[in-house]
Amino acid sequence: MSDQHQSTTVDTQTAPGTEGTSEAHLQRGLSNRHIQLLAIGGAIGTGLFMGSGKTISVAGPSVIFVYMIIGFMLFFVMRAMGELLLSNLNYKSFSDFAGDLLGPWAGFFTGWTYWFCWVVTGVADVVAIAGYANELIPGIPLWIPGVFTIAILLALNLPTVKAFGETEFWFALIKIVAIVALIITGLVMIFTGFQSPAGTASFSNLWDHGGLFPKEFMGFVAGFQIAVFAFVGIELVGTAAAETKNPERNLPKAINAIPVRVMLFYVGALIILMSVTPWTEFMAGHSPFIGMFSLAGLGIAATVVNLVVLTSAMSSANSGIYSTSRMVYGLAQDGDAPAVFGKLSRRKVPQNALFLSCVLLLAGIVLLYAGKDIGAAFDMVTTVSAVCFMFVWTIILLSYLAYRKKRPELAAASKYKMPGGVAMVYVVFAFFLFLIWALTTQPDTLTALLVTPIWFVILIIAWLYVRRSPHHRARHEAWTQSMR
């Protein structure tokens, strides 16, 4: 089947839950411009602006290699996802191909786990936005920016998917401009031999303070344990696949650019930061971006970077609302969520699923008043979210293995093959095992790792209930027949 024919007809291998449906479908309203910036926005989290101080302080200059390795490994997860999504254009997201290739249970577990990841991350973002708003407008009641944020996000997502894409385009653009400004400012400081209380700005600062691995191997490992959280959301391109114009062209372009973005935005920014100021000067809880602009004599840096970080958190929450609503919509289509969430508005937007996501984000406002120790609980919750993201990435790779085994003709005909194929999947699995081990090396992340299975216990109980329905029995029987 040619690409042209495949894009204009309904594939005989329909996505789970779409059999016989005649209702409206999600609209392909995201252009190449939107999907490219969505990919960048997903790859640049608030972690880079605020979390990099802690990462540098525990790993030193070796953090450069940490980001390079994580970005390299996750690129293959994205390539596997891209090949699967383009093998059948009826797939709305990765929970669809998981359900189709691994069985209905996989669609259920992947969809709800991804939903849970983004709800938790969204709640975290609402709390963060309230904190940043308090920095800009001291004394403002915390619930005001919280409610205001949720209202704005709902207003941005309800009209059309294009409105979401346009908003995310500008959010991502602000993040890019901030990073490029940092790199240019830093290069000027380095080449002019800028003097500060910490010393002279020079690339030699990268190795003059204990070498590239000053904290030795365990410091290097600790860097992974923090940095992996900065990459959550990198798979957002896959959630947007069902609403992307010309996915055969735009999806590969967005995925292929991920390594370049990681090198420029993460590695480039970190090299500049540690060249201007020795890594020994960085501290957790302090933004290296604010510190460098302040050194350069840009007095308004604190305000500007606070606005950028607020925008970054807003962008993340916006992505969270978008992806959770689409995932719940897909789950409802498959009978894995109440049918009311499977309805589209006249503008082809899953508005009921959107309302559900926004109501759950209100939990962030409750957290704002939960007490002084919210920071510690907050870190643990976001760690749980990141571990669950790793589960989703693993399911994507397991789906790829099933696809290569069960649909060899599609794999052979693919125009967008994953580099390294099956062998590379096992390399990435080994890397994920290393990450799990890294999480056990620090007390706070170990606690989160031990708490995470509670979510899967809840899901197993829910699945045992849901799978007994006549609809699910019929789906399972149909899937079993299709695999013979």
ChimeraX attribute file (.defattr): number of C-alpha atoms within 10 A of each C-alpha:
attribute: neighborCount
match mode: 1-to-1
recipient: residues
	/A:1	9
	/A:2	7
	/A:3	12
	/A:4	9
	/A:5	10
	/A:6	14
	/A:7	17
	/A:8	9
	/A:9	10
	/A:10	12
	/A:11	15
	/A:12	8
	/A:13	14
	/A:14	17
	/A:15	22
	/A:16	26
	/A:17	19
	/A:18	16
	/A:19	12
	/A:20	7
	/A:21	9
	/A:22	7
	/A:23	9
	/A:24	13
	/A:25	16
	/A:26	18
	/A:27	16
	/A:28	17
	/A:29	18
	/A:30	26
	/A:31	17
	/A:32	17
	/A:33	13
	/A:34	24
	/A:35	27
	/A:36	21
	/A:37	22
	/A:38	30
	/A:39	26
	/A:40	27
	/A:41	27
	/A:42	21
	/A:43	23
	/A:44	27
	/A:45	24
	/A:46	23
	/A:47	22
	/A:48	25
	/A:49	25
	/A:50	20
	/A:51	21
	/A:52	28
	/A:53	23
	/A:54	21
	/A:55	27
	/A:56	28
	/A:57	19
	/A:58	24
	/A:59	26
	/A:60	28
	/A:61	29
	/A:62	24
	/A:63	28
	/A:64	22
	/A:65	15
	/A:66	23
	/A:67	21
	/A:68	15
	/A:69	14
	/A:70	20
	/A:71	22
	/A:72	16
	/A:73	18
	/A:74	18
	/A:75	23
	/A:76	22
	/A:77	23
	/A:78	25
	/A:79	22
	/A:80	26
	/A:81	25
	/A:82	26
	/A:83	22
	/A:84	30
	/A:85	24
	/A:86	22
	/A:87	24
	/A:88	19
	/A:89	22
	/A:90	22
	/A:91	25
	/A:92	24
	/A:93	26
	/A:94	27
	/A:95	30
	/A:96	29
	/A:97	29
	/A:98	31
	/A:99	23
	/A:100	25
	/A:101	26
	/A:102	20
	/A:103	19
	/A:104	26
	/A:105	20
	/A:106	20
	/A:107	26
	/A:108	26
	/A:109	23
	/A:110	26
	/A:111	27
	/A:112	20
	/A:113	22
	/A:114	24
	/A:115	22
	/A:116	18
	/A:117	24
	/A:118	27
	/A:119	24
	/A:120	22
	/A:121	27
	/A:122	31
	/A:123	26
	/A:124	23
	/A:125	26
	/A:126	30
	/A:127	27
	/A:128	20
	/A:129	25
	/A:130	24
	/A:131	19
	/A:132	21
	/A:133	21
	/A:134	15
	/A:135	15
	/A:136	15
	/A:137	10
	/A:138	10
	/A:139	9
	/A:140	14
	/A:141	12
	/A:142	17
	/A:143	18
	/A:144	12
	/A:145	20
	/A:146	26
	/A:147	17
	/A:148	13
	/A:149	21
	/A:150	22
	/A:151	12
	/A:152	12
	/A:153	22
	/A:154	20
	/A:155	12
	/A:156	20
	/A:157	23
	/A:158	20
	/A:159	16
	/A:160	18
	/A:161	24
	/A:162	19
	/A:163	16
	/A:164	23
	/A:165	27
	/A:166	17
	/A:167	19
	/A:168	25
	/A:169	21
	/A:170	17
	/A:171	22
	/A:172	25
	/A:173	16
	/A:174	18
	/A:175	24
	/A:176	19
	/A:177	12
	/A:178	16
	/A:179	22
	/A:180	16
	/A:181	14
	/A:182	19
	/A:183	20
	/A:184	13
	/A:185	16
	/A:186	26
	/A:187	19
	/A:188	14
	/A:189	21
	/A:190	18
	/A:191	11
	/A:192	12
	/A:193	14
	/A:194	16
	/A:195	16
	/A:196	12
	/A:197	7
	/A:198	11
	/A:199	13
	/A:200	19
	/A:201	25
	/A:202	23
	/A:203	19
	/A:204	14
	/A:205	23
	/A:206	23
	/A:207	18
	/A:208	12
	/A:209	15
	/A:210	15
	/A:211	15
	/A:212	19
	/A:213	18
	/A:214	19
	/A:215	18
	/A:216	14
	/A:217	12
	/A:218	14
	/A:219	20
	/A:220	24
	/A:221	22
	/A:222	22
	/A:223	26
	/A:224	23
	/A:225	23
	/A:226	22
	/A:227	21
	/A:228	19
	/A:229	21
	/A:230	22
	/A:231	22
	/A:232	25
	/A:233	27
	/A:234	24
	/A:235	24
	/A:236	22
	/A:237	26
	/A:238	25
	/A:239	22
	/A:240	25
	/A:241	26
	/A:242	22
	/A:243	21
	/A:244	26
	/A:245	18
	/A:246	14
	/A:247	23
	/A:248	21
	/A:249	12
	/A:250	19
	/A:251	25
	/A:252	16
	/A:253	15
	/A:254	21
	/A:255	24
	/A:256	15
	/A:257	14
	/A:258	21
	/A:259	15
	/A:260	12
	/A:261	18
	/A:262	22
	/A:263	17
	/A:264	16
	/A:265	19
	/A:266	23
	/A:267	19
	/A:268	17
	/A:269	25
	/A:270	24
	/A:271	19
	/A:272	23
	/A:273	28
	/A:274	27
	/A:275	23
	/A:276	30
	/A:277	26
	/A:278	24
	/A:279	24
	/A:280	17
	/A:281	12
	/A:282	22
	/A:283	17
	/A:284	15
	/A:285	11
	/A:286	15
	/A:287	22
	/A:288	25
	/A:289	24
	/A:290	21
	/A:291	16
	/A:292	21
	/A:293	20
	/A:294	14
	/A:295	18
	/A:296	17
	/A:297	9
	/A:298	12
	/A:299	12
	/A:300	11
	/A:301	18
	/A:302	18
	/A:303	14
	/A:304	16
	/A:305	20
	/A:306	21
	/A:307	18
	/A:308	22
	/A:309	25
	/A:310	22
	/A:311	20
	/A:312	25
	/A:313	25
	/A:314	24
	/A:315	28
	/A:316	28
	/A:317	25
	/A:318	25
	/A:319	26
	/A:320	28
	/A:321	28
	/A:322	28
	/A:323	25
	/A:324	26
	/A:325	26
	/A:326	27
	/A:327	29
	/A:328	27
	/A:329	30
	/A:330	28
	/A:331	26
	/A:332	19
	/A:333	21
	/A:334	25
	/A:335	20
	/A:336	25
	/A:337	19
	/A:338	13
	/A:339	14
	/A:340	14
	/A:341	23
	/A:342	23
	/A:343	19
	/A:344	18
	/A:345	14
	/A:346	11
	/A:347	14
	/A:348	18
	/A:349	24
	/A:350	28
	/A:351	24
	/A:352	18
	/A:353	24
	/A:354	23
	/A:355	16
	/A:356	15
	/A:357	24
	/A:358	23
	/A:359	11
	/A:360	13
	/A:361	27
	/A:362	18
	/A:363	18
	/A:364	25
	/A:365	20
	/A:366	13
	/A:367	17
	/A:368	19
	/A:369	11
	/A:370	10
	/A:371	8
	/A:372	8
	/A:373	8
	/A:374	14
	/A:375	12
	/A:376	10
	/A:377	13
	/A:378	16
	/A:379	15
	/A:380	20
	/A:381	20
	/A:382	21
	/A:383	28
	/A:384	24
	/A:385	24
	/A:386	25
	/A:387	22
	/A:388	24
	/A:389	24
	/A:390	18
	/A:391	16
	/A:392	22
	/A:393	25
	/A:394	18
	/A:395	22
	/A:396	22
	/A:397	25
	/A:398	19
	/A:399	25
	/A:400	28
	/A:401	20
	/A:402	15
	/A:403	22
	/A:404	17
	/A:405	13
	/A:406	14
	/A:407	15
	/A:408	12
	/A:409	11
	/A:410	16
	/A:411	20
	/A:412	10
	/A:413	12
	/A:414	15
	/A:415	13
	/A:416	16
	/A:417	15
	/A:418	22
	/A:419	13
	/A:420	10
	/A:421	16
	/A:422	15
	/A:423	10
	/A:424	17
	/A:425	22
	/A:426	14
	/A:427	13
	/A:428	21
	/A:429	16
	/A:430	11
	/A:431	15
	/A:432	18
	/A:433	11
	/A:434	14
	/A:435	19
	/A:436	16
	/A:437	14
	/A:438	20
	/A:439	23
	/A:440	17
	/A:441	14
	/A:442	12
	/A:443	10
	/A:444	15
	/A:445	23
	/A:446	17
	/A:447	15
	/A:448	22
	/A:449	19
	/A:450	11
	/A:451	14
	/A:452	18
	/A:453	13
	/A:454	10
	/A:455	13
	/A:456	14
	/A:457	11
	/A:458	10
	/A:459	16
	/A:460	15
	/A:461	10
	/A:462	14
	/A:463	16
	/A:464	11
	/A:465	10
	/A:466	18
	/A:467	19
	/A:468	10
	/A:469	12
	/A:470	10
	/A:471	14
	/A:472	17
	/A:473	14
	/A:474	12
	/A:475	20
	/A:476	16
	/A:477	11
	/A:478	11
	/A:479	18
	/A:480	12
	/A:481	9
	/A:482	11
	/A:483	12
	/A:484	6
